[in-house]
């Protein structure tokens, strides 16, 4: 599930995409749990999310591997706490 709720907010349930967005510096504003599904909400004040999402979806995104793994682990901790 991926939906854009407002011009400056973005929601996704894709864990890898959420980790990528955090590694790129986007601020996670909230998480919402619905059964087994967790939705991550990001703030996008600069309007850069569409470009980042396209790069991620097309396999053209670059990210520091250690930062990505760190963010992935942090999000997993949020899910399973």
Phi, psi and omega in degrees: 000122176223121179220147174260119185270324175215179181297331184246008180235147181217136179240140175211150173254004180278109184300315181295318178296319179298317178297319178299314181297319176296319179296335178273359175100001177288145184271125174282120184263332178194162170233143179230130180254135174225093186067236179275348183273133175242130179250129179259131179246131182243150173267133181230065185293334182271353180071028183265355188296319181301319178294316179296317180296318178298315179299318179296312183295329182266005179070023182253001183281144173239145181205150175294123186299317180295321179294318179300312180297320178300314180293321178299314178296319179298315180293322176298320177299320178296321182290316189261011181286000000 
